[in-house]
């Protein structure tokens, strides 16, 4: 998505998914053994509450990395699925901030959510003799041959927000991380469960174009099934190759079921504004509660005015520095820790905490000040041997 944010949006991969609807009555699913509806609502509420505040504790993922001086003058390729999204712009800025003191230049190439462009970007990074490559929400199927070319050239690759099956011959040369998108999905379901006291009728505008977005989608559905036996979830599936159909599909679904009271737009970009158009087309937008995923600045502004219930996002700054650390370890011949070895702050924003951040500031989102005190920068610089300023 803001993630979203367009993190994980790679609809150019597949045939257009029909923008139809599918219903899943969470009331038909049994909750965790021994729980009650009240306990389930309490669970959801506690999850939201525990993610409302910013974080300061960022652990070092592993020991210091020796010998990074050899990277001075080298280039690292950064290839996001689309640079139109604020989240990926933030990633680029933070990667540049992280790697510049090491004498490493970051060369960005916008994949534009297109297989041919993604392939060109990866091939260019390989041809340029890059010291490493970080892709962002670019699944293997979008540019498999180009990924293989990087592997064959012995260029380490960090595939961020990717949860694809890793070919055996790529092990040790390509590292995946999904940055906890499934956690974010569960939190938005929890926000709805908590607000509705366990009796929500939800329209879920969702994409499953990639393995990572599928994982997030599954987590959302699982959270409703486990902790909201009184909920009903109707899904409107969307694909990045047919986003123009979202408003009509949302409007049709809302008119087909006047009892829907909540709309979950996954992700803030590009789906959020189009979902809102659909709500407006239905004529029911004033009576609906909207939640989103990605903490896009426009979503934060809607929360400030009461036009949106909640939104969730991971810290783009720390995600970028985490990915830089992964890549640096790979260039040093180390295998970086798994996702659990890195801290990925995630916050739920709603009326209770929106005033604690400057929700209208793009810079505040990009530099991560919504999420941490920024002390992780010093932690990483010490691990990387960056001289103190």
HELIX and SHEET records of a PDB file:
HELIX    1   1 UNK A   11  UNK A   13  5                                   3    
HELIX    2   2 UNK A   26  UNK A   28  5                                   3    
HELIX    3   3 UNK A   37  UNK A   50  1                                  14    
HELIX    4   4 UNK A   68  UNK A   71  5                                   4    
HELIX    5   5 UNK A   86  UNK A  100  1                                  15    
HELIX    6   6 UNK A  115  UNK A  127  1                                  13    
HELIX    7   7 UNK A  140  UNK A  142  5                                   3    
HELIX    8   8 UNK A  144  UNK A  152  1                                   9    
HELIX    9   9 UNK A  168  UNK A  170  5                                   3    
HELIX   10  10 UNK A  181  UNK A  196  1                                  16    
HELIX   11  11 UNK A  211  UNK A  227  1                                  17    
HELIX   12  12 UNK A  240  UNK A  245  5                                   6    
HELIX   13  13 UNK A  246  UNK A  256  1                                  11    
HELIX   14  14 UNK A  268  UNK A  272  3                                   5    
HELIX   15  15 UNK A  273  UNK A  282  1                                  10    
HELIX   16  16 UNK A  285  UNK A  287  5                                   3    
HELIX   17  17 UNK A  297  UNK A  305  1                                   9    
HELIX   18  18 UNK A  316  UNK A  331  1                                  16    
HELIX   19  19 UNK A  339  UNK A  341  5                                   3    
HELIX   20  20 UNK A  354  UNK A  356  5                                   3    
HELIX   21  21 UNK A  362  UNK A  366  1                                   5    
HELIX   22  22 UNK A  376  UNK A  384  1                                   9    
SHEET    1   A 7 UNK A  21  UNK A  25  0                                        
SHEET    2   A 7 UNK A 232  UNK A 237 -1                                        
SHEET    3   A 7 UNK A 201  UNK A 206  1                                        
SHEET    4   A 7 UNK A 262  UNK A 265  1                                        
SHEET    5   A 7 UNK A 289  UNK A 293  1                                        
SHEET    6   A 7 UNK A 310  UNK A 314  1                                        
SHEET    7   A 7 UNK A 346  UNK A 350 -1                                        
SHEET    1   B 5 UNK A 105  UNK A 108  0                                        
SHEET    2   B 5 UNK A  75  UNK A  80  1                                        
SHEET    3   B 5 UNK A 132  UNK A 136  1                                        
SHEET    4   B 5 UNK A 156  UNK A 160  1                                        
SHEET    5   B 5 UNK A 174  UNK A 177  1                                        
END                                                                             
